[in-house]
């Protein structure tokens, strides 16, 4: 749940789990990074449909498994929720095959990266850099905001924390033999590894 009324929802057991973001200025990115990558793929806008959702889901599972927090999705969730979330969806194609994807939303003069996935974990920064260059060249935006956990270290970026995410454990469960029966335990597990917590903006509600 994403709220600003922390005290109100706190009465019902919800607790804040801070998320970390980076904000990079358009001019700083162009000055320091635009010439550092060589595009090896083609970027174009994509639609979530019956034809490509399985490939996107494969990339999602491969990439997001490396983090704590991403939502477990099935086909119905992709086509019933993710597909209709307001966003622009981009695909990165290598030899006509989808190798990476990125969802973003424009908020005024700011681009918000909602979600990223890449099938080649050894070269995951290359498509991401190309996506950012593509967005900067095609959108009238002054800055790009992205989750710090995706590991893109850009010179000139500003790091900050966001406290809009609130959690409340409804159903206790076991994780590797540990009983997780409180919201405090859940938050402790999600935040125990630095820069490993991600809750994609696509799943905001």
Secondary structure, 3 states (H helix, E strand, C coil): CECCCHHHHHCCCCEECCEEEEEEEHHHHHHHHCCCCCCCCEEEECCCCCCCHHHHHHHHHHHHCCCECCCCCCHHHHHHCHHHCCCEEEEEEECCEEEEEEEEEEECCEEEEEEEEECCHHHHHHHHHHHHHHHHHHCCCCEEEEEHHHCCCCCCCEEEEECCEEECCCCCEEECCEEECCHHHHHHHHCCCCCCECCCHHHCC
